[in-house]
Amino acid sequence: MNIINKIRLHFVSVSEIVGTDDLALMILCDEQHERQISIVCSRAVAVELDMRVRKMPIRERMLPEVLTRIIAEQTDLRYYILINSISDGQYDSMVVNADTFEMTPIRVSDAVLLSLAGNIPIFIDERLMMKQSVPYLKPSENMRIALPMNTMSMDMLDKAIERAISEENYEQASLLTEEKKRRTGKADK
């Protein structure tokens, strides 16, 4: 059995991505507030996360809270969430049974929402955290956050390439184009 060293993460914030209509960016950091990762999510998930952050009373009747409360009250099951890899520009995450280690795949944005709604611990594979994270930056109104290219969707890559070209940042455009080619199997061999 492969032992995974994992780092506990905490939700920090969610904010819209400037220049998009339907995407937002979640920030999670380690317990020491030394490193952070960025995760793209839909605006709908961002709204759900914001409801939990602001502790809106309606959340107690919403599906994630209700299901996690029923599980906690009626079973002895213990779970945690593990972000364990990246594929096709998206983090892969699992709901892990803490006793049997059975894993059920879950979309990473839903995993973060479930973690927040049900107070379920969320972890990331240590190697993945070291590869994908950047130094922690305390949130501020006008901060810019780096998003690793390998976590961008193909649509986001296309838009980033267009923006880099329009800003005459040809080095960035080249790096983004290479990432796109790598994913589509059209990279120079």
C-alpha positions as CSV (number, residue, x, y, z in Angstrom):
1,M,0.0,0.0,0.0
2,N,1.4,3.4,-1.0
3,I,1.5,5.7,2.0
4,I,0.6,9.3,1.1
5,N,2.1,12.1,3.1
6,K,-0.6,14.8,3.2
7,I,-0.9,18.4,4.3
8,R,-4.0,19.7,5.9
9,L,-5.6,22.7,4.0
10,H,-7.9,25.4,5.2
11,F,-10.2,27.5,3.0
12,V,-9.1,31.1,2.9
13,S,-11.3,32.9,0.4
14,V,-13.1,32.9,-2.9
15,S,-13.2,35.7,-5.4
16,E,-14.2,36.3,-9.0
17,I,-11.7,36.1,-11.8
18,V,-11.6,39.4,-13.5
19,G,-12.4,39.2,-17.2
20,T,-14.7,36.1,-16.9
21,D,-18.4,35.9,-16.3
22,D,-18.7,32.5,-14.7
23,L,-15.5,31.7,-12.9
24,A,-14.1,32.3,-9.5
25,L,-10.9,31.4,-7.7
26,M,-10.7,29.6,-4.3
27,I,-7.6,29.9,-2.2
28,L,-6.6,27.2,0.3
29,C,-3.6,27.3,2.5
30,D,-1.7,25.0,4.8
31,E,-2.1,25.2,8.6
32,Q,1.0,27.3,9.1
33,H,-0.1,29.8,6.5
34,E,3.1,29.4,4.6
35,R,1.9,28.0,1.3
36,Q,-1.3,28.3,-0.7
37,I,-3.0,26.8,-3.8
38,S,-5.5,28.3,-6.1
39,I,-8.5,26.3,-7.5
40,V,-10.8,27.5,-10.2
41,C,-14.5,27.0,-9.5
42,S,-17.8,28.2,-11.1
43,R,-19.5,31.3,-9.9
44,A,-22.3,29.1,-8.5
45,V,-19.9,27.3,-6.2
46,A,-18.4,30.6,-5.2
47,V,-21.8,31.8,-4.1
48,E,-22.3,28.6,-2.1
49,L,-18.9,29.1,-0.5
50,D,-19.7,32.7,0.3
51,M,-22.9,31.6,2.0
52,R,-20.9,29.4,4.4
53,V,-18.3,32.0,5.1
54,R,-21.0,34.6,6.0
55,K,-22.8,31.9,8.0
56,M,-26.2,32.6,6.4
57,P,-28.9,30.8,8.3
58,I,-30.4,29.1,5.2
59,R,-27.3,27.0,4.8
60,E,-28.5,24.7,7.6
61,R,-31.3,23.5,5.3
62,M,-29.1,23.1,2.3
63,L,-28.1,19.7,0.8
64,P,-24.4,19.5,1.9
65,E,-25.2,20.4,5.5
66,V,-28.2,18.2,5.7
67,L,-26.4,15.1,4.3
68,T,-23.3,15.5,6.5
69,R,-25.5,16.1,9.6
70,I,-27.5,12.9,8.8
71,I,-24.3,10.9,8.3
72,A,-22.8,12.2,11.5
73,E,-26.0,11.5,13.5
74,Q,-26.9,8.1,12.1
75,T,-23.6,6.4,11.5
76,D,-20.0,6.0,12.8
77,L,-18.5,6.8,9.4
78,R,-15.5,9.1,9.3
79,Y,-14.4,10.8,6.2
80,Y,-11.8,13.3,4.9
81,I,-11.1,14.8,1.5
82,L,-7.9,14.3,-0.4
83,I,-6.6,16.3,-3.3
84,N,-4.2,13.8,-4.8
85,S,-3.3,14.7,-8.4
86,I,-4.0,16.8,-11.5
87,S,-5.4,15.5,-14.8
88,D,-6.6,17.5,-17.8
89,G,-6.0,20.8,-16.0
90,Q,-8.1,19.9,-13.0
91,Y,-7.2,18.8,-9.5
92,D,-8.4,15.3,-8.8
93,S,-10.0,14.8,-5.3
94,M,-11.5,12.0,-3.4
95,V,-13.8,11.6,-0.4
96,V,-11.9,9.0,1.7
97,N,-13.4,6.7,4.3
98,A,-11.0,7.2,7.2
99,D,-11.4,3.6,8.4
100,T,-11.4,1.6,5.2
101,F,-9.5,4.1,2.9
102,E,-12.1,3.5,0.2
103,M,-12.1,6.5,-2.1
104,T,-15.0,8.1,-4.0
105,P,-14.1,10.7,-6.7
106,I,-15.6,14.2,-6.3
107,R,-15.1,17.4,-8.2
108,V,-12.6,19.5,-6.3
109,S,-14.8,22.5,-6.0
110,D,-17.6,20.4,-4.6
111,A,-15.0,18.8,-2.3
112,V,-14.1,22.2,-0.9
113,L,-17.7,23.1,-0.5
114,L,-18.4,19.8,1.3
115,S,-15.4,20.3,3.6
116,L,-16.7,23.7,4.6
117,A,-20.4,22.7,4.9
118,G,-19.7,19.5,6.9
119,N,-16.5,20.5,8.7
120,I,-14.7,17.7,6.9
121,P,-10.9,17.9,6.9
122,I,-9.4,18.5,3.6
123,F,-5.8,17.4,2.7
124,I,-3.5,17.6,-0.3
125,D,-0.8,15.1,-1.3
126,E,2.5,16.7,0.0
127,R,4.3,16.3,-3.3
128,L,1.4,17.9,-5.1
129,M,1.3,20.8,-2.6
130,M,5.1,21.5,-3.0
131,K,4.7,21.4,-6.8
132,Q,1.6,23.5,-7.2
133,S,1.7,25.9,-4.2
134,V,3.1,29.4,-3.9
135,P,4.0,31.4,-0.8
136,Y,0.9,32.4,1.2
137,L,-0.3,35.9,0.6
138,K,-2.8,37.4,3.0
139,P,-5.9,38.3,1.0
140,S,-6.2,42.0,-0.1
141,E,-8.5,43.9,-2.4
142,N,-6.1,44.4,-5.3
143,M,-3.9,41.3,-5.1
144,R,-3.2,39.2,-8.2
145,I,-2.9,35.4,-7.7
146,A,-0.8,33.1,-9.9
147,L,-2.7,30.2,-11.2
148,P,-0.5,27.2,-12.3
149,M,-0.9,26.5,-16.0
150,N,-1.5,22.9,-15.5
151,T,-4.7,23.7,-13.5
152,M,-6.2,25.9,-16.2
153,S,-9.0,24.5,-18.4
154,M,-8.4,24.5,-22.2
155,D,-10.8,27.5,-22.4
156,M,-8.9,29.4,-19.8
157,L,-5.6,28.6,-21.7
158,D,-7.1,30.0,-24.9
159,K,-8.2,33.2,-23.2
160,A,-4.8,33.6,-21.5
161,I,-3.0,33.1,-24.8
162,E,-5.2,35.8,-26.4
163,R,-4.6,38.1,-23.5
164,A,-0.8,37.5,-23.5
165,I,-0.6,38.3,-27.3
166,S,-2.8,41.4,-26.9
167,E,-0.4,42.6,-24.1
168,E,2.6,41.7,-26.3
169,N,3.8,39.3,-23.7
170,Y,5.1,36.7,-26.2
171,E,7.1,34.7,-23.8
172,Q,4.0,34.1,-21.7
173,A,2.0,33.3,-24.9
174,S,4.6,30.8,-25.9
175,L,4.6,29.0,-22.5
176,L,0.8,28.8,-22.5
177,T,0.8,27.5,-26.1
178,E,3.3,24.8,-25.1
179,E,1.0,23.7,-22.3
180,K,-1.9,23.5,-24.7
181,K,0.1,21.5,-27.1
182,R,1.3,19.1,-24.4
183,R,-2.3,18.4,-23.4
184,T,-3.5,17.8,-26.9
185,G,-0.5,15.6,-27.7
186,K,0.8,18.0,-30.3
187,A,3.9,19.0,-28.5
188,D,7.2,18.8,-30.4
189,K,8.8,15.5,-29.7
